[in-house]
């Protein structure tokens, strides 16, 4: 390891202006070790060929019924905070792609109500932060302003 310093004298005192270190081993290209892992036996086709009890008609009907129930929850959610929380929960469960259309419609109503609500009502910080996060996650151009009516 080599060190080169540049020293400057100010008012009779020496001050280090810059110091450059050069390590001897950095100029060489190091050979990485290989772990020699064996290929994974769990290929996609193999996983799809495994039998499951959830391929039955009753499970497909139940899944469709549950999807309809969630779509009804979007319709029933009249409060803006309830809509935002529902969107957030669905996203956290990893089901956002199944309900992308409903999420988009709900966020459109949130944006339109924000544009129409210019009277500057005081809102909870939780609702403001949740709205900001969800609008940003779904590609809306939202500013970082603190006032809720200055988002868009």
C-alpha positions in Angstrom: 0.0 0.0 0.0 1.4 3.3 -1.0 0.3 6.8 0.2 1.0 10.1 -1.5 0.2 13.3 0.3 0.2 16.9 -0.8 1.0 19.2 2.1 0.5 23.0 2.2 2.1 25.4 4.7 -0.3 28.1 6.0 0.9 30.5 8.8 3.8 28.3 9.7 1.6 25.1 10.1 1.5 22.2 7.7 -1.9 21.1 6.5 -2.7 18.0 4.4 -4.5 19.1 1.3 -5.1 15.6 -0.2 -4.0 12.1 0.4 -4.1 9.3 -2.3 -3.9 5.7 -1.4 -2.9 3.1 -3.9 -3.4 -0.6 -3.0 -1.2 -3.1 -4.7 -3.8 -5.7 -5.3 -6.4 -3.5 -7.0 -4.6 -3.4 -10.4 -4.8 -7.1 -10.8 -8.0 -8.8 -12.0 -9.1 -11.3 -9.4 -10.5 -14.6 -10.5 -13.9 -15.3 -8.9 -14.5 -18.7 -7.4 -17.3 -20.8 -8.7 -19.6 -22.5 -6.4 -20.5 -25.2 -9.0 -24.2 -25.4 -8.0 -26.2 -28.1 -9.6 -29.1 -27.0 -11.9 -32.5 -26.7 -10.3 -34.8 -29.7 -10.8 -37.9 -27.6 -10.2 -38.6 -26.5 -13.8 -41.8 -24.7 -14.7 -43.2 -27.7 -16.7 -42.5 -30.0 -13.8 -44.3 -27.8 -11.3 -47.3 -27.5 -13.6 -47.5 -31.3 -14.0 -47.9 -31.9 -10.2 -51.4 -32.9 -9.3 -53.4 -30.6 -7.1 -56.9 -30.8 -5.5 -57.6 -27.1 -6.3 -58.3 -27.7 -10.0 -61.9 -28.6 -9.4 -64.9 -26.7 -10.6 -66.0 -25.8 -7.1 -62.7 -24.0 -6.4 -62.9 -22.1 -9.7 -66.5 -21.1 -8.8 -65.4 -20.0 -5.3 -62.6 -17.9 -6.7 -64.9 -16.2 -9.1 -67.4 -15.6 -6.3 -64.7 -14.0 -4.2 -63.6 -11.8 -7.0 -67.2 -10.6 -7.4 -67.3 -9.9 -3.7 -64.2 -7.7 -3.9 -65.7 -5.9 -6.9 -68.8 -5.2 -4.8 -66.6 -3.9 -2.0 -65.3 -1.3 -4.5 -68.9 -0.2 -5.3 -69.9 -0.2 -1.6 -66.9 2.0 -0.6 -68.4 5.5 -0.7 -65.8 7.2 1.6 -62.6 8.2 0.0 -60.5 6.8 2.8 -62.3 3.4 2.5 -61.5 3.3 -1.2 -57.9 4.1 -0.6 -57.5 1.5 2.2 -59.2 -1.1 0.0 -56.8 -0.4 -2.9 -53.8 -0.5 -0.5 -54.9 -3.9 1.1 -55.5 -5.5 -2.3 -52.1 -4.3 -3.5 -50.4 -5.6 -0.4 -52.0 -9.0 -0.9 -50.6 -9.1 -4.4 -54.0 -9.1 -6.0 -53.6 -5.7 -7.7 -53.4 -7.1 -11.2 -56.8 -8.9 -10.8 -58.5 -5.7 -9.8 -56.6 -3.2 -12.0 -59.7 -1.8 -13.7 -61.6 -1.2 -10.4 -58.5 0.3 -8.9 -58.1 2.7 -11.8 -61.7 3.8 -11.6 -61.5 4.3 -7.8 -58.3 6.4 -8.2 -60.0 8.4 -10.9 -62.8 9.3 -8.6 -60.3 10.2 -5.9 -58.5 12.5 -8.3 -61.7 14.1 -9.5 -62.9 14.7 -6.0 -59.5 16.3 -5.2 -59.8 18.7 -8.1 -63.4 19.5 -7.2 -62.6 20.1 -3.5 -60.8 23.4 -3.6 -62.2 24.8 -0.4 -59.1 23.7 1.6 -60.8 21.4 4.1 -58.4 20.0 6.8 -57.6 16.3 6.2 -56.0 13.6 8.3 -52.3 13.1 7.6 -52.9 9.3 7.2 -55.4 9.9 4.4 -53.2 12.4 2.7 -50.1 10.2 2.9 -52.0 7.1 1.7 -53.5 9.0 -1.3 -50.1 10.4 -2.2 -48.5 6.9 -2.0 -51.2 5.2 -4.1 -51.4 7.9 -6.7 -47.6 7.8 -7.1 -47.6 4.0 -7.3 -50.2 4.0 -10.0 -48.4 6.5 -12.2 -50.3 9.8 -11.4 -48.2 12.9 -11.5 -48.5 14.1 -7.9 -46.5 16.9 -6.4 -45.0 16.8 -3.0 -46.9 19.8 -1.7 -48.3 19.7 1.8 -51.7 21.1 0.9 -54.0 18.4 -0.4 -55.6 20.7 -3.1 -52.2 21.4 -4.6 -51.3 17.8 -5.4 -52.2 17.9 -9.1 
